[in-house]
Amino acid sequence: MKRLYGAGPLHLLALLACFALAGAAAQRVGQDPLRLRYAVWFIGAALAHDLLLFPLYALLDRSLGSLVRRRRVPDLGSVNYVRVPALLSGLLLLVFAPVILQRSEGAYGAASGLDQDPYLGRWLAVSGVLFLASAVLYALRGRRA
Amino acid sequence: MTGRRAVDAEVVDDGQHTDDAGPSYGAPAALWRTLERARPPLPVFTSPVRGPWLTSVLAAVLLVGLPVLLVTGLLSYAAYEPRLGGALPADPGVLRLPHFAWPTGPSWLYRVNQGLHVGLGLALVPVVLAKLWSVLPKLFAWPPARSLAQVLERLSLLLLVGSILFELVTGVLNIQYWYVFGFDFYTAHYYGAWVFLGAFALHVFLKLPTMVRSLRSRSLREELRTPLARTVAEPPDLHGLVSPTPGEPTISRRGVLALVGGASALLTLVTLGETVGIRATALLSPRGRSYGDGPNDFQVNRTARAAQVVAAGDDWRLVLRGGPREVSLSRAELLAMPQHTAELPIACVEGWSTVQTWTGVRLRDLAALAGVPEPSRGTVRSLEQAGAFAQAVLSGGQLGAGDALLALRVNGVDLSLDHGYPARTIVPAAPGVHNTKWVREIELLA
């Protein structure tokens, strides 16, 4: 078994149970005329993360790091004073993009009776506070050092 | 070579890990060997903080958090009363949950369930992203497999990662009303949860021993005391997580953990207010906006305009069906009946909630008046013509609950049109949308 398959029988049984459950869900979804959309969003979510989001933030981080390394006396930890607020701000944008970028005014208005005007400003304000706080910490650290 | 053998034993660890690692390749060995030789150019990972210990700390957080998401999510489905046709998907076939009547107390039950589900879901977004970041080298490991076992295991990881991201993405989009995916949110989120359940249980089964071992490999206390200057890469591991060519560290392991924890805290801070009622900090929560200070100034879930309901005139009547004869009541007649006041939340599946003081006639008094004193269920219908929640079926327990009302007033004044004037139901612990607005008829079943 191990020679042919590469693992013990329990491994195979557990995997088959997992696939059976996923298959049962797929079978129910398969009755929906929009079944292709489910599949696209399911696989698309994983691909978008692995091949889009990750390379994007890794690339940004790498360019940020090279800026620090180029200085005469490299202080590698200082990159975090930009990296941390940028990551937090980016995360907020990633999660709340629909209201920040006003992508769902129609449905949102029908539900709540309100508009999405304030969110862009609020996100910018939160981001501004994050960068400002980081700058203050950096300045304080410079003074101590 | 021993290292490689150990890798194989690790990847296919079935809980009976031994040092006898067996062959490096499964059958057909020639295929896997050829695959290994055909190595394409692959990304190089150099972060010195990646390693099994860091991955396992993040995994331990998810091991606690994700099951809470799963359970609160399935409970929410049960709260919609699938047995009464109130839930979507209406008929999940073999994936149906065991039936139980959703309780009517404590009144904050659904509020806490959904606040937890949505709040925790948002807070875990950075943890999931960090966990995926920490294991990404494995996605590009070469060869991608050395046996059929590894092929299947990687396939199961697609189900795991796909289902987690699918659930997070659909959930995050749903609370912001961006239905760009096109399919029904409830249906997708429900079936996605089942795929996740299987893939997650499998992953825990296969990886729990590795996680425990890795957590024991370093002291958390010691890591929390290690600054950047003393941060070095974890020793070369059997999992391919530690970079073979680590760069100089720019952040400590405790720094990574603080960043992830800080990100979770920030997401919680800017949204939690929509659940606990402090809307001042809920800057980015989709439903965190204030309506004002008036008695009717609280969250609306569907405006009268969207529901195409116009203010009912004096000719409005509440019709009670199902008894020996039909009963019809004007608003004045309803106000002349014994009034009951209750402080109850409206709690939305989207996680926001708001507690208000409602006054009106008990549903059980109306049932008695209709001649069905102990109904098994009742259908509440709205003046709204279309819309998924133009009607709701309430269980016998909900109709009989002491605080379940046909509310006429809120906070001492008449309901506003957006909040359901001339009358709306409000049922303790029920999902928000099952509290029907603009009620015109209640049909009771003995």
Interface residues (C-beta under 8 A of the other chain):
Chain A: K2 R3 L4 Y5 G6 A7 G8 L10 H11 L12 A14 L15 A17 C18 F19 A20 L21 A22 A24 A25 A26 Q27 R28 V29 D32 L34 R37 Y38 W41 F42 I43 A45 A46 A48 H49 D50 F54 G65 V68 L76 G77 V79 N80 R83 V84 L87 L88 L91 L92 V95 F96 P98 V99 I100 R103 S104 A107 Y108 G109 A110 A111 S112 G113 L114 P118 Y119 R122 W123 A125 V126
Chain B: D8 V12 D14 G15 Q16 G22 P23 Y25 G26 A27 P89 P92 G93 V94 L95 L122 V125 P126 L129 L132 W133 L136 L139 R146 S147 L148 A149 Q150 L152 E153 L155 S156 L158 L159 V161 G162 S163 L165 F166 L168 V169 T170 V172 L173 Q176 Y177 W178 Y179 V180 F181 G182 F183 D184 T187 A188 Y191 G192 W194 V195 L197 G198 A199 A201 L202 F205 L206 L228 E248 P249 T250 I251 G255 L259 G262 A263 L266 L267 V270 L283 L284 P286 R287 R289 Y291 Q299 V300 N301 R302 T303 R305 A306 D418
